[in-house]
Amino acid sequence: MDLSGRKLFIANRGEIAVRINRAAKSLGMTVAQGYSEADGDMLAVRLADQAVEIGPPHATKSYLDIVRVVEAAKSAGADAVHPGYGFLSENAEFAAAVEAAGMIFVGPSAETIARMGDKAKAREAAEAAGVPIAPGSDGRVETVEDAIEAAKGIGYPLMIKAAAGGGGRGIRVADNDDDLKRLVPQARSEAEAAFGDGGLYLERMIAHARHVEVQILGDGQSAVHLFERECSLQRRRQKVWEEAPAACLPQATRERICAVSVRLAEAVGYRGAGTLEYLYDPERDAFYFMEMNTRIQVEHPVTEMVTGADLVAEMIRIAFGEPLRFEQSGIALSGHAIEVRVNAEDPASNFMPFPGVAQKMRVPENVRFDTMLYEGYAIPPFYDSLIGKLIVHGSSREEALQKLREALAEMEIEGLKTTLPLYRALADDPDVQADNTTTKFLEAWLETNAIKAA
Amino acid sequence: MAKQIRSPLPGIFYRRPAPDQPPFVEDGGSVEAGTVVGLVEVMKSFHEVVAEEAGTNVRFVAENEQPITVGVVLAEMD
């Protein structure tokens, strides 16, 4: 399909806007970049053919303002809108508004976003497609009494989750009926305030779990998987270090988790790039569906490094109506990739945000560094602290780790406090080297190793 | 000369703990050293702004949800 001359509006900022720009240019497209008043100097604006201001610094008044973003894209004469991750990327109303304005939304349909974005409905869809789910409530729980009744079949400890939530927000853990009585009303009002939807559901807490997720591409008719990622190293439920593939999975389990993911994607007629997130219990060799993300993810590069696919370019092609360009048999795993998220935060000071000015940078050769930085760039304080992603690839996990250690030793960003020291310490840690981690690992590790990460 | 409360951080200034709650300190109110007068949201994390000294008749110069830089005067007081 020839997309040359077609115009893509990027409704995002930071490193992902730069990444989308690169994919669009590789397809010969023209790029219009949306930006807030605080982002006039950002790299994605400099790289774009055209830039349109979309409002004040605060994201609710710019990047999250559906009316303004759609107007900006329309005024730029865009054929399509790419939402990136975060902001409006999983907002069904936004997807519908883009289409209603006569443009293409780069992602699934508004209906699919609404369905898979509701965690309780997504669980139901997963169960219907034969995907294992953690024991939990049958859809939403409306009252404390319902919750206590449902808890009998689930068992404690369990998690109270917001149906409209995601990214780990609003999760509470209950150990008994009394906890439920106390926490359900709290969780309901918090979910109501945060998401405008107080719906809750319950799910069994899996101790010692690993986070494994499967990358999907679908064209609305059929779907393929691009294998899985392992993202157990998390702080405050935010991933900080991701790998592909998940070395902890036995081959038979890998085949099963990827196959059921394709089944679920096809069952919902999935179009675009998506990720199915699971908890994996290594002791039982069992996995449980958690949620689906209906967008490109921060950690997509590790999948690109082990499969050779350009996920962002593929999702643009699919959005313009091109059928999948891969057969499942044509997608092979090659080697091992690791990504670390570099944040402008000070690990020596409880990860205090550090929105400074980037000075001289030394980025090693033979690594991939997806970044928004350039020398002299002043990082605005209004947005996420992610400033770049360092990605390495090796023929094995050991080789990838070795390359990561070398790259981290060489890498330098003057003028900023960053989380690079944390990754230097983690890359030297015996448990990380032995792949002996769970989703609880990093926070416990930080309790005793804070000094090493500083 | 009026005393000043300055922002220790850049970001977005909030006068209320949550949109549906009253301000930490009303205009014309008074503070002790250590009283929380607002929040600054910097890179999605919230940090309290505290008065470093006691004062009366607090007059906010910065508006709720205003983007601010380090050292900007948030309020004046006697």
HADDOCK unambig.tbl for C-alpha pairs under 7 A between the chains (distance, minus, plus):
assign (segid A and resid 353 and name CA) (segid B and resid 42 and name CA) 6.77 0.50 0.50
assign (segid A and resid 353 and name CA) (segid B and resid 43 and name CA) 6.36 0.50 0.50
assign (segid A and resid 381 and name CA) (segid B and resid 10 and name CA) 6.03 0.50 0.50
assign (segid A and resid 381 and name CA) (segid B and resid 11 and name CA) 5.04 0.50 0.50
assign (segid A and resid 381 and name CA) (segid B and resid 42 and name CA) 5.17 0.50 0.50
assign (segid A and resid 381 and name CA) (segid B and resid 43 and name CA) 5.30 0.50 0.50
assign (segid A and resid 382 and name CA) (segid B and resid 11 and name CA) 5.54 0.50 0.50
assign (segid A and resid 382 and name CA) (segid B and resid 12 and name CA) 6.88 0.50 0.50
assign (segid A and resid 382 and name CA) (segid B and resid 42 and name CA) 5.83 0.50 0.50
assign (segid A and resid 382 and name CA) (segid B and resid 43 and name CA) 5.28 0.50 0.50
assign (segid A and resid 383 and name CA) (segid B and resid 43 and name CA) 4.62 0.50 0.50
assign (segid A and resid 383 and name CA) (segid B and resid 44 and name CA) 6.21 0.50 0.50
assign (segid A and resid 384 and name CA) (segid B and resid 43 and name CA) 4.79 0.50 0.50
assign (segid A and resid 384 and name CA) (segid B and resid 44 and name CA) 5.98 0.50 0.50
assign (segid A and resid 385 and name CA) (segid B and resid 43 and name CA) 5.44 0.50 0.50
